[in-house]
Amino acid sequence: MTPGMRCTSAVLIGLVLLSQVAVTQTTPTKPPFRDIDSFVAYVNAHIRAPFDRDSARLPSGAQSAILANAAKAKAVRATAAASTAAATHNIKVNQDRNPWPKAEVGAAVDPVTGKNYVVMTNDFRENYDYQFYHSSTDAGSTWHDDAMVGGFDPVSGGIPLTFQSDPGVAFDSAGHSVLSTITGNLIFDFTGDGYINQDTEIEVAEGFANGTYTSLIPMVVDFQQCSGTFLNFVCPIQLDKPLITIDNVPGSPNKGTIYVYYTVFCVQNAPCKDGSATIPAFSSSIVESHAAGAGLPFSVPKLVSGWHAQEQFSSLVIDSHGTPHMFYDDFSLLSGVVRMFESTYNGTSWKLGAAPVASFNFNGMASLNWGFRNSGTIAPGCGIHGDTAYCAFSANQIVGGPAESGVSAYVAVVNTLTGASSVHRVNNDTFGNSKDHFFPWATAKADGSVYVGFYDDRNDPFNTNVEYFVAKSTDGGSTFSAQSAVSDVAFNPCTGFPGCGFFGDYTQLVSGPDGVVHAAWSDTRDGASMQIYSQAVTW
C-alpha cells in the first residue's frame, strides 16, 4: 500500500490496482502473505498483463476533481453547441447528465432489422466500475439508459459483488439481447484478521423487447473463489476479459447458441482446473462456455487454447456453416513477439491451428501525452463475412516488416476453412510518422465490404488529441482506401478519467443487415468529462 494510508474495517479498496501500487517487498513464492504489498507483488510476478480490475475504482480524490470539471464542462458545452450546431451529426448515446467517465464500448445490432442497437460501457457514476447499457430501437437516433444487474457472491452469502467490467453485447434472431460482464470483489479489511476477497464471476443477463430491458436475475457462467485472510488465503484462479457472440447464421445447426469466452489465470504453483479445462501453473488460457439459447443453462467451460499457455484477449466469429472460430493472443515467446492464433470448435472440443495467423511486436504507443493502459490495443477485434474472418489489432511491427515508433492498425484476413492468412495495414497515413492508431475493431457487411474503427491522432501535430476513424475496404481487407474521422471534433482521451488512468481496452464496431455500420466511442469533447457518442456510417 502507499505509505501512510489509513483505512477502517471493511473499507473497499481497489486491491489489484496494479498500475498504481508501488511494490517494494520481496515477492513470496506462495501464500500466506505478510501484507497487501506481498499479495500485489505475487500477482504481478505471475500475471503477464494487468487485470481489468486495476481500473475498476476511481483513484482517491477523483470525485471532487470530476465535480469541479463538471462546472467547466457546462460552459464549454454551451459555447460548443452554439458554434457547431449546424455541423454536428454525432449523437450522444448515454442520456444521463453526470460527468463520470464511460470507458470501453461493447455494442451489438439486431440481425433481423438492424434497427435495434445496444451499447454498453464501463461506467463510473457510482465510483466503482459498473455496467450501464443504452438501447435504441430506431438505429441509434434516440437512446434510453439502463443498468445491467450485478452479480452475487456465494462465498459471502449472496452479498452483491463490488465491481463489473468488460462490457459484452449480442443479439439473437428472436428479439433477445444478451449482456455479459466480469463481476468481482475488491475488498480488503485492514483491521482484524486482514480479510481479502477478490472473487471473480462471469455473468450474463438476458434482454427482452429488442434489448430495451433486461432480467433482474443474473445467470452465472463461471465463479472462482479468491478470498480468505493473509494467513489462510485461497486464490487458485482469477477470471478476466469475457466477451459474447450468438450464432445467427441461417441454416446453422446451432442457430441461437450463445458463446461466452474469457481468460482464466492460474495464480498458484500447481495446475488449475476450471470445468473441463486444465490451466498450467502461473499461466493463462482461453476458455469458452455456451448455452443453446436465451435463458438456458451454460455448459462447463472448455479449453480453447490447447497446449498454449500465457494466452489473453479472445474474439469469436461464426462462419457460414455455423462453425465457431476463436482468435486470441499468445505471449509465450521469450522474444516478446505476440502471436495471434485461431482455434475452431468441432462440436465437441476446440482444435488449435498449427500456425499463427499473425505475428507482431508491440512496444507501446508513440505519444508521451497519455497515461492510460494501452495493452488492449493488441487484442483481436474480429468480424466475418462468409468464411473469411477479419481480425483488427494494433502493432509497432509485423514480424518480417519494418518497425515504427507509433502503433498502426492492422487486419489479419483469415480463411476459416483452410487457415490461410495475410496481414494488411489499415490506416493510410505515412508509415513511421510517430502517430498512434489504437483500439481497432473490424466488422463486415453482407456485400463483403470490411470496416475497421479506431482512435487516431494523425491530425494533431502535438500527438494529444484523437479522432475516431472508420476505414473501409472493398477488396477483402487488402487496402482501405476510404477512411476518415467520424467524430465531429477531436478530443483529448486523458480529459475524462482522473490522472489519465483509463480509456478502456477495446471499442467495438458493429454492422447490421440493413448495410449500416454503427460506430460508438468514448469522447471527451466537452473538455472535462468522458461520454459516449455514436455515428451511423453509410458510405
N, C-alpha and C positions, 0 to 999 in steps of 0.2 A: 504494500500500500504506500501511498505517498506519505513521507514522514510527517508526523504531527496531526494526521487525520484522526478525528474522534467520532465515534458512532455509538448510538444507543442500541439496546437489544432489538433484534428483529428488523433492523433497518435494511431495506433492499438496496443492494449495491450492484453495479454492473461489474461482477467479478471478472468476467472474461473480456474486459475492455483491453484486449491485448496490445493494441496500438498505442494506448495511453498509459500503461502501467510500466514503471521502471523496475526491472528485476535485477537485484544485486546479489542475491544469495546463491549458494551452490545448489544446483538442481538435484533433487533426490531422484534415485532410480525408480522408486515405487513408493506408494503411501506406506505409513501415515505421513502427514505433512506437519511441519512445525508451525507454519503460519500461512497467511494468504499469499505472500510472495513465493513461498515454496510451491504452492499449488499452481500459480500462474507460470512459474518457471518450468514446472513439469509439463504443462500443456504446451507451452511454447517450444519445448525441446522435441516434442513428438508429433506436433501438428504442422504440416508444411505451410499452410496458409491460414490466416485468422478466420474464426467462425464469424457468421453474420451477427452474432450477438455482441461482438465487440463494438457495435454501434447501436445497440438496442435501447440505450438510455442516453438522454441528453446530458452533456457534461455539466458539472457544477456551475451555477450562475447563469445557465442558458435561458431560463425562463425570464429573468429580468432583462437580459440582452434582447430577447425576441420581442418583448413588450415595448422596449424602448425603440426598436426598429419599426414596430408597427405604426407608431405615430409618424415617423418619417415616411413610411411607405404610403400612408394615406395621402399626403401631399404630392408624392411622386406620381401616384396613380391618377390623381385629379389632373395634373399637368399633362401626363401622357395621354389620358383619354381625350383631352381637348385637342391635342395636336395630331393624334393618329386615328381618330375615329373613322375617318373616311377610308383609310388604307387597311385597317385591321380586319383580318378574317380568321385568325385563330380563335378558338372557343375555349373558355375556361371550363375545365372538367369538374373539379371539386367545387361544390356550391356553399361550403362553409365560409365564414368570414374571419377565421382566425389565422394568425401568421405563422403557425407552427409548420415545420418542414414536412414535405411529402416527397420521399425519395425512393426510387426503384419502381418500375412500372411493369405490372402484368396486365395483359389485355387479351380479349377474345371477341370475335364477331360470330353471330349465329350462322350455321352453314346452310340455312334454307333460304332466308330472305336477305340477309346482310344488314338488316335494319336494327337488330338488337345488338348492342355493343356494351361491354362491361370493362371497366378499367379499375384496377386495384393497386394500392400503393402502401408502402411503409409510411405510416402517419404518426407523427409525434405529438399530436394535440393533447395527449394525456401524459406527457413527459416520457413515458416508456413507449416503445415502438409497438403499434397495433395495426391491424389490417382494416382499412376503410375502403369500401368499394363504391363505384359510381356507375349508375346504369342509365342507358339511353335506349329508347325504342324508336327513335327517328334518325338512326345512323349518325348520331353524335351532334345533332343540332341543339338538343336540350338535355339536361342532366339532372339526376337525383342522387342524393348521398345516403349511404347506409354503412353499418359496421358488420364485419364478419364475427360470428360467435367465437368466443375464446375457448381454449382447452381447459380441462380439469385434471388435476394431478392426483392419480390414485394413491401415490405414496403418502401424500399429505392429507388424505381423507377427502379428496374431491375439491380442495381449495383451487380457485382459478389460477392458472399459470400467469406469470408476470409480464411476458412479452410475446409478440408474434413477429415474424419476419419472412421474407421471401414470398411475395405475392405470386400466385399462380391461378389462372382463369382458363376455363374451357367451356364450350357449348356442345350439347348433343343435338340430334336432329328432331327431338321431341319437345323442345322448348325449355329444357333444363340447362341452367348454368351450374358449374361445379367449381368451387373455390378451394384452393389448397394453400397451406402455410406450414412453417415450422413454428411451434409454440414451446415455450420453456420457462424455466425459472432462473432468476439472477438473485439468489438470496444468500446472505451471509450474516450470521449473528456474531457480533464481535465480543459479546459477553457470554457468560455461562460456559457451555461446553463447546462453543465455536461451531455451531451448526452451519452446514453448507447444503444448498440444494441447487443443482444445475441440471435437473431432469429435463429431457427433451422429448417432444412428441410431434409426429407428423399427423396432421388432421385435415379433413375436408368438410365442406358444408355444401349441401345440395341447394341449388337455387330454383326458383319457380317463376312462372309467368314471364318467361323470356328474360330471366335474370333480375327482375325488379325487386325481389326479396328472397331471403334465404332461410334455411332451417335454423331453429334456435338450439338444436342439439348437434354438436359436432360428432363426426364419425372418425374414430381413431384408426389410423393406418399402421402406426408403429409407435411404441413408447419405450423409452430406455431410462432406467434409474441412474442418477448421478447425484447421490446425496449421502449425508452422514455427518460425522464430525472429523476434526483433524486426526483423531486417533482411530477412528473407525469409518473410513470413507470408501464408498462403493461407487466406482465410476468406470466400468469397462468400455462403455460406448457413448459417443455423442453423435447425434444426427444433425444433418445440415443440408441446406440448399435444395428443397423439393420443388419440382415443377409438375405440371399435369397436362396430359394430352388425351383426347377422346377420339375413338375410331368412328369417323363419319363417312367412310368410303362406301359408295353404292355397291351393293353386292358382296361386301365383305362378310365372311362367315362370323366375324366377331364385332359386327357393327354395334355401336353403343358402348363398347368396353371402355372403361376409364383406367388409364395408366398413370400412376403416381411414381415418381422416381427421384432418388436423392442420394446423398453421400453418407456413408457410415464410417466414422472414425473409430478405430480401435485404439484406446488410450491406455492399454495395460500391457504388461510384459508377457502375455500369453495370447494365443489366437482368440478372437471373439466370435460368437455365434449370434446371428440375427436371422430368424426364420430358417430357411434352408441355406443361407449364405454363411460362409466362414471367411473372416477377415483376418489377415496376418497381424501379429502384434505390432503396435506402434505404426499402423498403416491405415489406409483408407481405400474403400471400394465403392462402386456404384451398385445400388440395388433397386429393384422395381417391385411394386405390388399393384394388382389390378382387381377391378370389380366388373361384373358382367353388365352392369347398367347402373343408372342413378338410384341411390337408396339401397343398393345391395352390398353385402359384406365384401371386404377386400381379402385377397389371398395373402398367405405368408410371404414375406419378402424373398425374392430370388436374386442370386448373384448375377449381375450383368457383365462385369468387367473381368471375369475369368481369373486367370493366374496373375493378372496385373495387380500391382499394389501402388499406393500413392496416386490415387485417382480422385478427380474432382470435376465439377461443372458438367452436368449432363443435359442433353436436349434430345427429345424423341419425336420422330415423324413416322407416318404410316403410309406405305406405298399403295399403288393402285390395286394390289391383291389383298390388302388388309394386313400386311405383314409389318410389324413394328421394327424400327431401326433406331438404335440409341447411339449418339455421338458424345464423347467425353474426352477430357484432357488427362494425359498421363505425365506424371512428374518424376518418374523413377530413374531417369538417366542422370548420372553424376555430372555430365557435361552441362546440365541446365537446359538442354533442348526440350521443349514441350512437344509432345506428340498427341495428335488427335486420332482416336480410334473409333471404329464402328463395331457395334455388336448387334446381332439380328436374332429375333425371337422366333423359334420354330414351333411354338405352341406348347412346348414342354420346358425348354431351357433356352438360355441365351448363348449364341455362338459367336465367339470373338473373331474378328477379321484378322488375317495373317499379317497385314502390313498397315501402318498408319495412313490415314487419308490426308494428313498434313503434318509437317514438322517445322517448327519455327522457334525463334528466340524472342523473349520478352525481357527487356532491360529497364522498363519504366518509361514514362512519358517525358517529353522534352521540356514542357512548361514547368518553371520553378514557382509559378504563382498559385498553384493549387496544392492543398494538403490532404485531400480526401483519398481514401483507399481506391486503388485502380486495378487490383488483381483480377476483378471480374471481367475486364475487357478482353481477356484471352479465352473466355468461355465460349463454346459454340452456341450460336443463336440460329436455329435451323428452321427452314421451311421446305416444302416438297411440291413438285409437280409431276404427276405420274410416278415414275420410278427413278426420278433424279432428285436427289436431296441437295440443298444449298445451305451450307453452314457458315455463318459470318463470324469473324473473330478479329482481334487486333494483334499486331506484332511489329517488332522493330526490324525483323529479318525473316524471310523464308529460307530455310536451310538450302544452301547452294546458291543463294542470290545475294545481292548487295545489302548492306545494313544502313540504317538511318537512325538519327537520334530520336526523332519522334516516332509515334506509332501510326501506321496506316491500317485501314480496314481492308480485310481480305475476305474472300469467299471460297470455301472448298466445295467444288462441284463433284458429287459422288453418284456413280451409277449403283443403285442399291441392289441390282441383280448380279452384277459382276464384281463390285468393289473397286472398280477403276475410278481414279480421282484425278483432279487437277486443281490448282490454286491460282486465283487471279486477284489482282489489286482492284479495290473498288473505287476509292477516291482518286480523282483525276487531276489533282493539283501536282505541282512539281515534286518529284521524288527527292527526299533528303532536305526538305526546306524547314526542318525543325518544327513542323506542325503536328498536332495530335488529332486523331480521329478514333473516338473511343465509344465503348458500349454498343457495338453494332449488332443488328438483328436482321435476319433475312426472311422474306416471305415470297410466295409465288402465286400468280393469278392463274385462272383457268386457261387463259390464252398462252401460257408459257412464259410470260414476262416475269422477270425476277427483280425484286426491290430490296434494298438494304437501307436501313435507317441508322444514324449515328450522330453523336455530338462532334463538332468540328470547329477549330479555331483558325482556319485558314485565312479568314478575312480580318483578323485583328493583328496588327504589326507587333503588339505587345504580348501576344500569347496569353491573354487573360480572359477575354470574352469568347463565348462559343455561340454557335447557332445549331439548331437541329436540322440536319441534312437528310434528304432521301435521294437515293441514286437508283436508276432504272437500267436494266439490261434487256435487250431483245434478241440476244444471241446466246442464250443459255448460260449467262454469267461470265462469259469471256471478257466482255467490255461493258462499261457503264457510262455510255456517252451522255446520257441525260441525268444530270444531278444538280440540285440546288437546295438552298435553305428553305424549309417550310415554316420555320418560326418567323414571325413578323419582325422581331428585333433580336439583337444579340444580347447576351446576358452573362454575368459572372457566376459560375457554378458555386463559388465559395460564399456567396452572399447569404444564402438561405439557411445554412446549418452553422451554428456557432463554432468558431475555430476551424471552419472548413473541414470538419471531421468526416462527413459522409455525403455522397452524392449517388448512392446506390451501387449495385453490381451489374445491372442489366436494364434495358429499356426495350420492351417487346414491340415489334412492328407486325401488324396483322392485316389480312385481306379477306374480303367476303365474296360470296357467289355473284354479287352484282358488279364485280370488277372494280370496286373501290378499295384502295389501300388506306388504312387508318393509322396515323401517327399520333402518339401521345407521349409527352415527355415532361420531365421536371424543369421548371422555368423560374428564374428569379428576376424577371423583367421589371418588377416594381422597385428593385434596388435594395430590398430589405427582407424578403421572405421567399420561400420556395413553394410554388403552387404547380398544378398540373394543367397543361394546355394541350389541345388536340387540333388536328387538321386532316381533312379528307384529301387524299391525293388521287386525282383522276387522270393525270397525264401518263 
